[in-house]
Amino acid sequence: MRSEVKSNCLKALPETLAFYNVSGNKDYLVHVAVSDSTALQALIIDKFLALPQVAHCRTQLIFGDPWVAPLQHSPE
């Protein structure tokens, strides 16, 4: 239940573009869009870490446009 509350709160943020439940020692990957580093800091401190269910955050920045390979379909 706690993780559902946390995920719903993070998904509801207007800055959230995508939300993934991931394996490993992290719970979620939240893809956000903000205008600059000051806005990112405010988002993390004022919104993410303000939730009692969020213990810590780790950030990674995306530089440039994403490239996504097309799916390869197997012949049936």
C-alpha distance (Angstrom), angle and dihedral (degrees) to the residues before:
residue distance angle dihedral
M1 . . .
R2 3.83 . .
S3 3.79 91.8 .
E4 3.81 90.8 49.0
V5 3.81 91.0 52.6
K6 3.81 90.3 48.0
S7 3.79 94.0 47.8
N8 3.82 92.4 47.7
C9 3.81 91.2 50.1
L10 3.80 92.6 49.7
K11 3.82 93.6 44.3
A12 3.81 90.5 51.8
L13 3.81 94.4 58.8
P14 3.82 111.5 107.7
E15 3.82 89.8 -134.6
T16 3.82 92.3 59.8
L17 3.81 112.5 103.5
A18 3.82 99.4 168.0
F19 3.79 136.6 3.5
Y20 3.81 127.6 -158.0
N21 3.81 132.8 -176.1
V22 3.81 103.4 -142.9
S23 3.80 137.4 -168.0
G24 3.77 124.9 -119.9
N25 3.77 128.5 47.3
K26 3.82 94.1 -33.7
D27 3.80 124.5 77.2
Y28 3.78 103.2 -154.4
L29 3.77 144.9 8.7
V30 3.80 110.2 -146.6
H31 3.81 116.7 -168.2
V32 3.80 109.0 -154.3
A33 3.79 136.5 175.6
V34 3.80 121.7 -145.6
S35 3.79 133.6 162.4
D36 3.81 98.9 -116.3
S37 3.81 146.4 -21.8
T38 3.81 92.2 -77.2
A39 3.80 90.0 56.3
L40 3.82 90.2 47.4
Q41 3.79 90.9 52.1
A42 3.81 90.7 49.1
L43 3.81 91.6 48.5
I44 3.79 92.4 51.7
I45 3.80 97.2 43.3
D46 3.80 101.4 34.8
K47 3.80 100.6 36.1
F48 3.82 113.4 16.4
L49 3.80 99.9 38.0
A50 3.81 91.7 37.5
L51 3.81 87.9 70.3
P52 3.82 109.9 91.0
Q53 3.82 89.3 -142.5
V54 3.84 92.5 60.9
A55 3.81 112.6 83.5
H56 3.82 99.1 175.4
C57 3.79 143.9 -14.7
R58 3.77 134.0 -141.8
T59 3.79 121.8 -163.9
Q60 3.78 133.3 -150.4
L61 3.78 124.0 -178.9
I62 3.79 125.8 -140.2
F63 3.79 113.9 -140.1
G64 3.77 114.9 -162.0
D65 3.75 133.5 -7.5
P66 3.80 120.7 -40.9
W67 3.78 120.8 -110.4
V68 3.77 116.6 -150.2
A69 3.79 121.1 -170.0
P70 3.79 117.1 -134.2
L71 3.79 116.5 -107.0
Q72 3.77 114.5 -99.1
H73 3.80 109.9 -133.9
S74 3.78 118.2 -150.2
P75 3.79 116.6 -132.5
E76 3.77 110.4 -111.5
